[in-house]
Amino acid sequence: MNRQDILELLRQYHFEELEVFSFQKFGAGLIHQTFFIEIGKREFILQGFNSNVFKHPDRIEKNLSVLSKSGDLTQLPFQIPLPILNRKGTGMVEFQGKLYRLFDFVEGKTLQQINDLSQAKKAAEAYALFSKWADSFSLNQFEETIPNFHRLDLRFQRLEEVAKSAKNLNPEEQEILDFYINQNELVKEYLQITAQIPERLTHNDTKINNLIFSSDLAKVAAVIDLDTIMPGYLLYDFGDLVRTVASAEEETSQAWENQKVVLSVFEKLLEGYWAGAADLITKIEAESLLIGGEVMTCLMGVRFFTDHLEGNVYYNVDYQEQNLHRAKNQMILLKSLQANRGEIKKVFSEITGIQIDS
């Protein structure tokens, strides 16, 4: 987009003076095209909406509108930046065949990985506090922005279907396929426990870089990337924190020998999540957190490997085998999580006071 394009787009908002403004590209732009905008002393983020990834923008618009109109944002100890309403009273603007949104800019720092254990605790507590804050909402007001996003059973079924037509697998591919196909017991455990726990409003993409920390990293300043907010289970949010933050290696790493769950980080994540949600969560719901990391790691491994077998049709790859390597990375992490179930239960009981039968 050029300056004239952005000017025309900004004119669809309630700005009295637009003769002087500046803009520059912001961030990596892997999902949404993003610009940093300055208008006088005010700062904004202009985001081009990626409808290839999010195929139901109307659902996202509705969900975020409910948050804006029904929730008292002042009750949260951090910001949740919501789209600024345009002259039509909506959070999205259509321009040149694409959708755009404007947000107030939040000053602070984003992290790609933690460099201090306290950051893990603060991150987990922030995501838990969001779900606790949203507990007063009626879930029937919200829609699935990505249908069946974290349904491990359906992802597992899809892998089984795709695997039937997979031919000439090499030994590495066969090993990974066999591993995931043998996770049917975890899938059963997932189905059993989710049948007993309530749905909550969850973020569903709880990576560390979906938070903005204060400039001194002393606290979480904002929870961002709210497009995946929808009804789900707390084990999804906690599990994805474990998968991404308590992992010794990032999901793209090929340092197989280094990949494992870092128990000291897991402990801080649980401390933070429990601090934020202890007076919300039921006993069986608390126990579901024990398999959250396994569920989300298995889910992503299955998705990566399925995409590899289908020819890399969903996830962007930098080289042909990247989804295979992502799946292998998650396989090794899942093995570590399962090997450390005893230690994880011990940490869980110490923090929550809930005793788990061996």
HELIX and SHEET records of a PDB file:
HELIX    1   1 ARG A    3  LEU A   10  1                                   8    
HELIX    2   2 PRO A   57  SER A   70  1                                  14    
HELIX    3   3 LEU A   73  GLN A   75  5                                   3    
HELIX    4   4 LEU A  117  TRP A  133  1                                  17    
HELIX    5   5 ALA A  134  SER A  136  5                                   3    
HELIX    6   6 LEU A  139  GLN A  141  5                                   3    
HELIX    7   7 LEU A  152  LYS A  164  1                                  13    
HELIX    8   8 PRO A  171  ILE A  181  1                                  11    
HELIX    9   9 ASN A  184  THR A  194  1                                  11    
HELIX   10  10 ILE A  208  ASN A  210  5                                   3    
HELIX   11  11 LEU A  226  THR A  228  5                                   3    
HELIX   12  12 LEU A  234  VAL A  245  1                                  12    
HELIX   13  13 TRP A  256  ASN A  258  5                                   3    
HELIX   14  14 LEU A  263  ALA A  277  1                                  15    
HELIX   15  15 LYS A  283  SER A  288  1                                   6    
HELIX   16  16 LEU A  289  ILE A  291  5                                   3    
HELIX   17  17 GLY A  292  LEU A  309  1                                  18    
HELIX   18  18 GLN A  322  ALA A  339  1                                  18    
HELIX   19  19 ARG A  341  THR A  352  1                                  12    
SHEET    1   A 5 PHE A  21  LYS A  25  0                                        
SHEET    2   A 5 GLN A  33  ILE A  39 -1                                        
SHEET    3   A 5 ARG A  42  GLY A  48 -1                                        
SHEET    4   A 5 LYS A  98  ASP A 104 -1                                        
SHEET    5   A 5 VAL A  93  PHE A  95 -1                                        
SHEET    1   B 2 ARG A 200  THR A 202  0                                        
SHEET    2   B 2 MET A 230  GLY A 232 -1                                        
SHEET    1   C 2 LEU A 211  PHE A 213  0                                        
SHEET    2   C 2 VAL A 220  VAL A 223 -1                                        
END                                                                             
